[in-house]
Amino acid sequence: MSPRIAGLVLAAGRSSRMGRPKALLPDGAGTPFVVRAARTLRVAGAHPVMVVARPETRDAIAAALAELGPDSGVTLLVNEDPDRGQLSSLLTGLEAAGDVDALVVTLVDVPFVTTATVRAVMEAWEQARPPIARPARGDVHGHPVVFDRRTFEALRSAPLEQGAKPVVRGYASAIEHVAVDDDGAFVDLDTPEDYAGARGR
């Protein structure tokens, strides 16, 4: 029986530096980042795929995701208090995922990661079942990150203000670093200048 890997797009940040919701920014083809990210996880084989939004962006993100169709396998979740930190959104998704073997997590502001990279990271996890698998290029680490179910309790008990970093550090020696040649896995877009540069490329 194939392992169950749920997908999670974290899209509940304030986007304060960008000045508008990053989830709704269009890529070069006019596709909102949140749609692109969810579709990438789904095509790579994650199921179900969940998107976590803020209360104030819920309706707009729901409207954007509607273009994927009713059978997309993508579910919208709302973190009612997202300012507790990114980990609170990850936990929102983890609780909704149910009994899965792993969770593959990406950020809505890393929209250009390729389906091939997501598949490579998922396959690396399937083959070796490390606690964590993530893309790497030299000493630089990117997204998405696969969390094996053995990390779930540590994530649930981690301090919200510190996020998932203590959990990742705790498993540092056992992380599977997957070498990929994909700029999109390592570029996060936080400012209008980042966005303009990415669209220019």
C-alpha contacts under 8 A as a table, 3 or more apart, distances in Angstrom:
res1	aa1	res2	aa2	distance
3	P	100	V	7.72
3	P	101	D	5.95
3	P	102	A	7.94
3	P	126	E	7.55
4	R	46	A	7.79
4	R	47	H	7.14
4	R	100	V	5.15
4	R	101	D	5.21
4	R	102	A	6.62
5	I	45	G	7.95
5	I	46	A	5.35
5	I	47	H	6.09
5	I	48	P	7.74
5	I	100	V	6.11
5	I	101	D	5.89
5	I	102	A	4.79
5	I	103	L	5.47
5	I	104	V	6.71
6	A	46	A	5.12
6	A	47	H	4.74
6	A	48	P	5.04
6	A	49	V	5.85
6	A	50	M	7.81
6	A	97	A	6.49
6	A	100	V	6.63
6	A	102	A	6.44
6	A	103	L	4.91
6	A	104	V	6.20
7	G	41	L	6.10
7	G	42	R	7.42
7	G	46	A	5.10
7	G	47	H	6.14
7	G	48	P	6.13
7	G	49	V	4.31
7	G	50	M	6.05
7	G	103	L	5.80
7	G	104	V	4.85
7	G	105	V	6.02
8	L	38	A	7.89
8	L	49	V	5.71
8	L	50	M	4.84
8	L	51	V	5.80
8	L	52	V	7.57
8	L	90	L	7.68
8	L	93	G	6.47
8	L	103	L	7.04
8	L	104	V	6.13
8	L	105	V	4.75
8	L	106	T	6.30
9	V	34	V	7.63
9	V	37	A	6.84
9	V	38	A	6.53
9	V	49	V	7.72
9	V	50	M	6.24
9	V	51	V	4.69
9	V	52	V	6.36
9	V	105	V	6.05
9	V	106	T	5.12
9	V	107	L	5.55
9	V	108	V	6.10
10	L	13	G	7.85
10	L	51	V	6.15
10	L	52	V	5.32
10	L	53	A	7.22
10	L	86	Q	7.69
10	L	89	S	6.55
10	L	90	L	6.94
10	L	105	V	7.42
10	L	106	T	6.37
10	L	107	L	4.95
10	L	108	V	5.88
11	A	22	K	7.87
11	A	23	A	6.04
11	A	34	V	7.29
11	A	51	V	6.65
11	A	52	V	5.44
11	A	53	A	5.06
11	A	54	R	7.43
11	A	107	L	6.65
11	A	108	V	5.31
11	A	109	D	7.98
12	A	52	V	5.92
12	A	53	A	4.25
12	A	54	R	4.63
12	A	79	N	7.13
12	A	82	P	6.17
12	A	86	Q	7.76
12	A	89	S	6.97
13	G	53	A	7.89
13	G	54	R	7.26
13	G	82	P	7.02
13	G	83	D	7.67
13	G	86	Q	7.37
14	R	21	P	7.24
14	R	83	D	7.97
15	S	18	M	5.25
15	S	19	G	6.10
15	S	20	R	6.05
15	S	21	P	5.46
15	S	22	K	6.03
15	S	190	D	7.31
16	S	19	G	5.20
16	S	20	R	7.18
17	R	190	D	6.11
17	R	191	T	5.35
17	R	192	P	7.82
18	M	21	P	7.34
18	M	22	K	6.98
18	M	190	D	5.68
18	M	191	T	4.37
18	M	192	P	5.42
19	G	191	T	7.86
19	G	192	P	7.82
21	P	24	L	5.72
21	P	25	L	6.94
21	P	57	T	7.73
22	K	25	L	5.27
22	K	33	F	7.06
22	K	108	V	7.07
22	K	109	D	6.36
23	A	32	P	6.51
23	A	33	F	5.15
23	A	34	V	4.75
23	A	61	I	7.30
23	A	108	V	5.81
23	A	109	D	7.20
24	L	32	P	4.85
24	L	33	F	5.89
24	L	34	V	6.44
24	L	60	A	7.84
24	L	61	I	6.97
24	L	64	A	7.58
25	L	31	T	7.87
25	L	32	P	5.17
25	L	33	F	5.71
26	P	29	A	7.21
26	P	30	G	4.62
26	P	31	T	4.90
26	P	32	P	4.20
26	P	33	F	5.96
27	D	30	G	5.15
27	D	31	T	5.34
27	D	32	P	6.19
27	D	33	F	6.38
27	D	199	R	6.83
28	G	31	T	7.43
28	G	199	R	5.91
31	T	35	V	6.58
31	T	36	R	6.38
32	P	35	V	5.35
32	P	36	R	6.31
32	P	64	A	7.01
33	F	36	R	5.05
33	F	37	A	6.07
33	F	108	V	6.24
33	F	109	D	7.34
33	F	111	P	5.59
34	V	37	A	5.18
34	V	38	A	6.11
34	V	51	V	7.92
34	V	61	I	7.47
34	V	64	A	7.79
34	V	65	L	7.49
34	V	108	V	5.73
34	V	111	P	7.59
35	V	38	A	5.24
35	V	39	R	5.97
35	V	64	A	6.70
35	V	65	L	5.69
35	V	68	L	7.49
36	R	39	R	5.23
36	R	40	T	6.10
36	R	111	P	6.55
37	A	40	T	5.16
37	A	41	L	6.45
37	A	106	T	7.73
37	A	107	L	7.93
37	A	108	V	6.33
37	A	110	V	7.99
37	A	111	P	5.54
37	A	112	F	7.83
38	A	41	L	5.35
38	A	42	R	6.22
38	A	49	V	6.69
38	A	50	M	7.61
38	A	51	V	7.23
38	A	74	V	7.04
39	R	42	R	5.03
39	R	43	V	5.98
39	R	68	L	7.79
40	T	43	V	5.28
40	T	44	A	6.09
40	T	114	T	6.96
40	T	115	T	5.30
40	T	118	V	7.74
41	L	44	A	5.10
41	L	45	G	6.54
41	L	46	A	5.60
41	L	49	V	6.95
41	L	115	T	6.98
41	L	118	V	6.87
42	R	45	G	5.28
42	R	46	A	5.13
42	R	47	H	6.55
42	R	48	P	7.73
42	R	49	V	6.32
42	R	73	G	7.49
42	R	74	V	7.80
43	V	46	A	7.39
43	V	115	T	6.86
44	A	115	T	5.46
44	A	116	A	7.29
44	A	118	V	6.13
44	A	119	R	5.27
45	G	119	R	7.42
46	A	49	V	6.25
46	A	104	V	7.47
47	H	73	G	6.88
48	P	73	G	5.71
48	P	74	V	6.41
48	P	75	T	7.59
48	P	97	A	7.43
49	V	73	G	6.21
49	V	74	V	4.75
49	V	75	T	6.29
50	M	74	V	5.54
50	M	75	T	4.70
50	M	76	L	5.80
50	M	77	L	6.78
50	M	93	G	6.64
51	V	74	V	7.35
51	V	75	T	6.22
51	V	76	L	4.91
51	V	77	L	5.86
51	V	93	G	7.69
52	V	76	L	6.13
52	V	77	L	4.72
52	V	78	V	5.40
52	V	79	N	6.38
52	V	89	S	6.27
52	V	92	T	7.36
52	V	93	G	6.83
53	A	57	T	6.36
53	A	58	R	5.74
53	A	61	I	7.43
53	A	76	L	7.28
53	A	77	L	6.26
53	A	78	V	4.95
53	A	79	N	6.17
54	R	57	T	5.37
54	R	58	R	5.97
54	R	78	V	5.76
54	R	79	N	5.69
54	R	80	E	6.64
54	R	81	D	7.71
54	R	82	P	6.36
55	P	58	R	5.23
55	P	78	V	6.11
55	P	79	N	6.90
55	P	80	E	6.02
56	E	59	D	7.50
57	T	60	A	5.47
57	T	61	I	6.04
58	R	61	I	5.32
58	R	62	A	5.98
58	R	78	V	6.85
59	D	62	A	5.03
59	D	63	A	6.18
60	A	63	A	5.13
60	A	64	A	6.30
61	I	64	A	4.98
61	I	65	L	6.12
62	A	65	L	5.16
62	A	66	A	6.17
62	A	76	L	6.81
63	A	66	A	5.17
63	A	67	E	7.48
64	A	67	E	6.06
65	L	68	L	5.65
65	L	69	G	7.78
65	L	74	V	7.94
66	A	69	G	5.55
66	A	70	P	7.16
68	L	71	D	7.84
68	L	72	S	5.65
69	G	72	S	5.49
70	P	73	G	7.79
77	L	92	T	7.54
77	L	93	G	7.34
78	V	92	T	7.81
79	N	82	P	5.39
79	N	88	S	7.45
79	N	89	S	5.93
79	N	92	T	6.43
81	D	84	R	6.19
81	D	88	S	8.00
82	P	85	G	5.94
82	P	86	Q	7.07
82	P	88	S	6.47
82	P	89	S	6.44
83	D	86	Q	7.79
84	R	87	L	7.88
84	R	88	S	6.19
84	R	160	L	6.48
84	R	161	E	6.93
85	G	88	S	5.58
85	G	89	S	7.29
85	G	160	L	6.09
85	G	161	E	6.14
85	G	163	G	6.80
86	Q	89	S	5.33
86	Q	90	L	6.50
86	Q	160	L	7.83
86	Q	163	G	6.33
87	L	90	L	4.89
87	L	91	L	6.12
87	L	155	L	7.96
87	L	160	L	5.82
87	L	163	G	4.75
87	L	164	A	6.09
88	S	91	L	5.11
88	S	92	T	6.22
88	S	160	L	6.48
89	S	92	T	4.90
89	S	93	G	6.45
90	L	93	G	5.24
90	L	94	L	6.13
90	L	105	V	7.96
91	L	94	L	4.76
91	L	95	E	6.04
91	L	155	L	7.57
91	L	156	R	6.72
92	T	95	E	5.49
92	T	96	A	6.46
93	G	96	A	5.11
93	G	97	A	6.03
94	L	97	A	5.13
94	L	98	G	7.13
94	L	103	L	7.51
94	L	152	F	7.91
95	E	98	G	6.08
97	A	100	V	6.59
100	V	103	L	7.35
100	V	149	R	7.22
101	D	148	D	6.29
101	D	149	R	5.29
102	A	146	V	6.60
102	A	147	F	5.51
102	A	148	D	4.39
102	A	149	R	5.15
103	L	146	V	5.55
103	L	147	F	5.21
103	L	148	D	6.60
103	L	149	R	7.52
104	V	122	M	7.51
104	V	144	P	6.28
104	V	145	V	5.54
104	V	146	V	4.19
104	V	147	F	6.34
105	V	143	H	7.44
105	V	144	P	5.25
105	V	145	V	5.21
105	V	146	V	6.22
105	V	147	F	7.80
106	T	110	V	7.23
106	T	143	H	5.62
106	T	144	P	4.43
106	T	145	V	6.58
107	L	110	V	5.39
107	L	111	P	7.39
107	L	143	H	7.37
107	L	144	P	7.52
108	V	111	P	5.72
109	D	188	D	5.25
109	D	189	L	5.22
109	D	190	D	7.02
110	V	113	V	6.51
110	V	143	H	7.34
110	V	184	G	6.74
110	V	185	A	6.72
110	V	186	F	7.40
110	V	187	V	6.03
110	V	188	D	4.63
110	V	189	L	6.58
111	P	184	G	7.09
111	P	188	D	7.77
112	F	183	D	7.93
112	F	184	G	4.37
112	F	185	A	6.88
112	F	187	V	7.91
113	V	117	T	6.72
113	V	118	V	7.51
113	V	143	H	7.51
113	V	182	D	6.87
113	V	183	D	7.34
113	V	184	G	4.06
113	V	185	A	4.50
113	V	186	F	7.88
114	T	117	T	5.29
114	T	118	V	6.56
114	T	182	D	7.17
114	T	184	G	6.75
114	T	185	A	7.41
115	T	118	V	5.11
115	T	119	R	6.14
116	A	119	R	5.10
116	A	120	A	6.06
117	T	120	A	4.97
117	T	121	V	6.26
117	T	135	P	7.48
117	T	180	V	6.64
117	T	182	D	7.14
117	T	185	A	7.51
118	V	121	V	5.31
118	V	122	M	6.17
118	V	144	P	6.52
119	R	122	M	5.04
119	R	123	E	5.89
120	A	123	E	5.14
120	A	124	A	6.09
120	A	178	V	7.34
121	V	124	A	5.10
121	V	125	W	6.34
121	V	133	A	6.18
121	V	134	R	5.96
121	V	135	P	6.52
121	V	144	P	7.64
121	V	145	V	7.65
121	V	146	V	7.17
121	V	178	V	6.22
122	M	125	W	5.15
122	M	126	E	6.22
122	M	133	A	7.70
122	M	146	V	6.84
123	E	126	E	4.90
123	E	127	Q	6.11
124	A	127	Q	5.30
124	A	128	A	6.30
124	A	129	R	7.63
124	A	133	A	7.05
124	A	176	E	7.39
124	A	178	V	7.14
125	W	128	A	5.51
125	W	129	R	4.76
125	W	130	P	5.94
125	W	132	I	7.50
125	W	133	A	5.97
125	W	146	V	7.20
125	W	148	D	7.95
125	W	176	E	7.54
126	E	129	R	5.46
129	R	148	D	7.17
130	P	133	A	6.56
130	P	148	D	6.93
130	P	174	A	6.42
130	P	175	I	6.21
130	P	176	E	6.17
131	P	147	F	6.06
131	P	148	D	4.84
131	P	149	R	7.62
131	P	150	R	6.50
131	P	151	T	6.37
131	P	171	Y	6.98
131	P	174	A	6.78
131	P	175	I	6.42
132	I	145	V	6.94
132	I	146	V	5.46
132	I	147	F	4.83
132	I	148	D	6.04
132	I	168	V	7.58
132	I	171	Y	7.47
132	I	174	A	7.44
132	I	175	I	5.00
132	I	176	E	6.24
133	A	145	V	5.83
133	A	146	V	5.06
133	A	147	F	6.92
133	A	175	I	5.69
133	A	176	E	4.54
133	A	177	H	5.94
133	A	178	V	7.02
134	R	141	H	6.89
134	R	142	G	6.51
134	R	143	H	6.31
134	R	144	P	6.19
134	R	145	V	4.64
134	R	146	V	6.33
134	R	175	I	7.74
134	R	176	E	6.54
134	R	177	H	5.43
134	R	178	V	5.91
135	P	141	H	5.79
135	P	142	G	5.21
135	P	143	H	6.16
135	P	144	P	7.06
135	P	145	V	7.45
135	P	177	H	5.80
135	P	178	V	4.66
135	P	179	A	5.91
135	P	180	V	6.15
135	P	185	A	7.05
136	A	139	D	6.81
136	A	140	V	5.61
136	A	141	H	4.50
136	A	142	G	6.11
136	A	177	H	5.53
136	A	178	V	5.47
136	A	179	A	4.97
136	A	180	V	6.32
137	R	140	V	5.23
137	R	141	H	6.54
137	R	179	A	5.74
137	R	180	V	6.43
137	R	181	D	7.34
138	G	179	A	7.91
140	V	186	F	7.67
141	H	177	H	7.98
141	H	186	F	6.92
142	G	145	V	7.59
142	G	185	A	5.20
142	G	186	F	4.67
142	G	187	V	7.94
143	H	185	A	5.26
143	H	186	F	6.73
144	P	185	A	7.23
147	F	151	T	6.35
147	F	152	F	7.57
148	D	151	T	5.78
148	D	152	F	7.33
149	R	152	F	5.22
150	R	153	E	7.10
151	T	154	A	5.32
151	T	155	L	6.25
151	T	167	V	7.53
152	F	155	L	5.07
152	F	156	R	6.22
153	E	156	R	4.99
153	E	157	S	6.25
154	A	157	S	5.21
154	A	158	A	6.00
154	A	167	V	6.35
155	L	158	A	5.19
155	L	164	A	6.40
155	L	167	V	6.44
158	A	162	Q	7.40
158	A	163	G	6.90
158	A	164	A	6.94
158	A	166	P	7.21
158	A	167	V	7.15
159	P	162	Q	5.45
159	P	163	G	6.43
160	L	163	G	5.16
162	Q	165	K	6.57
162	Q	166	P	7.04
163	G	166	P	7.22
164	A	167	V	5.34
164	A	168	V	6.31
165	K	168	V	5.01
165	K	169	R	6.06
166	P	169	R	5.04
166	P	170	G	6.02
167	V	170	G	4.98
167	V	171	Y	6.53
168	V	171	Y	5.35
168	V	172	A	5.99
169	R	172	A	4.82
171	Y	174	A	5.50
171	Y	175	I	6.28
172	A	175	I	5.48
182	D	185	A	5.73
182	D	186	F	7.58
183	D	186	F	5.58
183	D	187	V	6.40
184	G	187	V	5.47
188	D	194	D	7.96
189	L	194	D	5.16
189	L	195	Y	5.79
189	L	198	A	7.93
190	D	194	D	6.27
190	D	195	Y	7.49
191	T	194	D	5.11
191	T	195	Y	6.35
192	P	195	Y	5.01
192	P	196	A	6.08
193	E	196	A	5.11
193	E	197	G	6.08
194	D	197	G	5.19
194	D	198	A	6.15
195	Y	198	A	5.15
195	Y	199	R	6.21
196	A	199	R	5.27
196	A	200	G	6.05
197	G	200	G	4.97
197	G	201	R	6.38
198	A	201	R	5.23
